[in-house]
Amino acid sequence: MLSIPPAVKQIITSIFKMAKPLKGNEILECLKMLADWIRVKHPGDYFELVVVGGAAMALEGFKDQTTDIDVIRPEVLPEPIVKGVANIGKIRRLGSSWLNSDVANMLLKSTGSVVLPEYFNEISRSIEVGNNLKISLIGRQALISLKLYASTPSYSKHTEDINRLKPTAAEITEAVRFVLSIDSTDVRKDDLRVVLKDLRFDFDDIHRNIEAGNKLAR
């Protein structure tokens, strides 16, 4: 029986609470409105948000729209950001979670004592939304790894996003290594087997290569 990790279920639930999707230009419009709101309500404050997921892909031109803006850092959104997001959400009819830290919460709950790979600190590019708000887009490998972690055979959205990124074998191998470092159960491996087949990769070949590499490193 195919299963969806609880942390992934939380993200899926928040997605369906969104009133409407955001296109690339709308993402920046909403962020500029957020920056303006912060400037008025919290003058002098400055924030930098590291964005992952569909929003990062939309801003990089890999897809047309997204359901929300996922922030991985800071792990807990500052109060001015939370209040500003709620305010803009009412104005734009987006709900109160059009920008959220659900992915950061998922990683906190899922990784436990696992240290995130160094590439999670890599940034693709940064956008100065205003003089008080900077958006940094997570690097390509972290984006692919997170998408694979969120992918399940019963929910194809993330698999389709990975296809849009056209990952190399090396990138998929690293993504599989990341997922298995968090969840190496047989159920998870079965799910990966199905997902990777849809992506035209062979999980068993990749898994064997990872295991062989691990043995050599010992």
N, C-alpha and C positions, 0 to 999 in steps of 0.2 A: 504494500500500500504506500502510495506516494505521500510525503508529508511536507508541510511548510513550517520552518522554524518559527517559534513564537515571535522573535524579534522582527522577522520579515513580515509576519502577519500584521504587526503593529504598523509598519510602513504602508502596507497595502490598504489597511483600514483608513489611515489618514489621507491617502490618495483619493478614496471615494468620497471623502467629506468635502473635497474641493468643489466649488460652484462651477468653474469653467477652466479650461486649460489656458496656459500663458504662452504666447508666441515670443520669439526672440526679442522683438522690439518692445513688446509689452513687459517683458522681464525688466529691461532697463528703465522703462517708464515708471514702473512700480518702485524700483529701487531709488530712482531720483525723487519720487514723492516721499519715500521713507527718509531720504537724506534731508529733504526740505523740512519734514515734520520734526526731525531730531534737531535741526538747526534752530527752529523756533522754540521747541519745548526744552531742549537741553543744550543751550549754546556753549560752545567750547569743548563738547564731548567729541571723541573721534573713535571710530570702530573699523576693524578689518574683519571680514568674513571670508572663510575659505569654503567655496561652493563645490559640490560634487553632483553626481547624478545627471538627470535629464536637463536640468538648467545649465550645467556646465557644457553639456553636449550641444544644446540649442545655441548658447552664446559662441561656441566654437564652430557652428554651422553644420553639425552632424545630424541634426533633426530640426523639424519646424517648430515644435512646441513641447511643453512639458506640463505636468500637473501641479508641480510645486517647486520651490527652491530649497534644496537640501544643503544645510550648512554642517560641516564636519568640525570646524573650529571657529569660534570657541565652542566647547562641548556644551556649555550652558549659556543660552542667549542672555545678554545683559537686559535688565528691565526696560531701559529706553527702547531697545530693539523690539522686545515683546509688545510693548504698548503701541509703538509706532506701527508694527505689522498689523495689529488688531484694528487700529484706526484706518489704515489704508485699505485693509480687507473689507471694512464696511463701505467705504467710499466706492471701491471698485467691484464690490460684490464677489469677493474671492474667499470669504470666510476668514477665520482667525489664524489659520495655519498655512497660508500660502508661502510663507517662509518659516522653516522649522529646523530643529536639530535632531530629528528622529533618527537619522543615520548615525549621528554621534552617540545617541542613546543606545542604538542597536549594538554598536561596537563595544561600548562600555559593558553591556550586559553579556555579550557573546564571547569577547576575547579573554576575559578573566585576567590571568597572569601572562597571556601571550603578548609579546611586544610587537607592535606594528612594524612592518618592514620600513626601511629607511626611505623608500620611494614615496611613502605617504607624506613626506615633507616637501616633495617636489611640486612646483607650481608651473602650470602651463603658461599663463599670462595673468596680468592684473589689470583691473579697470578702476580708474578713479571716478566713482559715481558722483562725488562731490568732494569738497575740501574736508568733509567730516566722515566720509564713508568710502571704503576701498573694498572691492570684491576681487578675490584671487581664485582662479580656477585650478582645481587639483590636477596634478600631472596625469598623463595618459595611462600609465601602468596601474596606478591606484584606482583610476576610474574603471578600468576593465576588471580589476580584481573585485571591486565592490559590486559591480554589475553581475559578475558570475556568482558571488555569494548570495545575491538577492534572487537569482534565477532559479526557477523550479519548473518541472515539466507541466504543471497545471497552471502556470502563470507566465505567459510567453513575452510580456512586455520587455523585460530586461534582456532576454535572449535576442529579441529583435534589435535592441539598442547595441548589444555587442556586435551583431552583424553589421550595423551601420559603421562601427569603428574599424571594421576589417582588421582584426588582430592577427599578428603573426603567431607562429607556433610557439616561439619563445615567450611571447606575452601571455598566451593562454596557459602555457606550462607554469609560469610564475603565478598566474591567477589561481590555478588549481592548487598549487603549493600553499597559497594563502588560505584558501577555503578549507583545505584539509588540516591546516594548523589550528583552526578553530573547531571544526567538526569532522572527524574522520570515521564516523559510524558507517556501518554498511548501508544504512538507509540513505545517508548523504551521498555515498559513493554511487549508489544506484541512480539517484537523481542526477548526479553529474554525468553519469554514463549517457543518460537520455538527452540531457541538455547539450552536451558536447557533440553528440551525434547530429543534432539539429544544426550545430555550428560547423559541421564537417570536420570534426576532430575525433580521435579515438582516445577515450579516457584511459583504457587499460594500457595502451602504449605510453601515454604521458605519465601515468602512475608508476609504471615500471621504471621509467627514466628517472623520476623523482626518487624512488626508493634506491635505485642504483647510486645516484648522486649522494644520497644520505649515508650509504654504507661507505663510500669512498672518503666522505668527510670525517668519519669516525676515527 
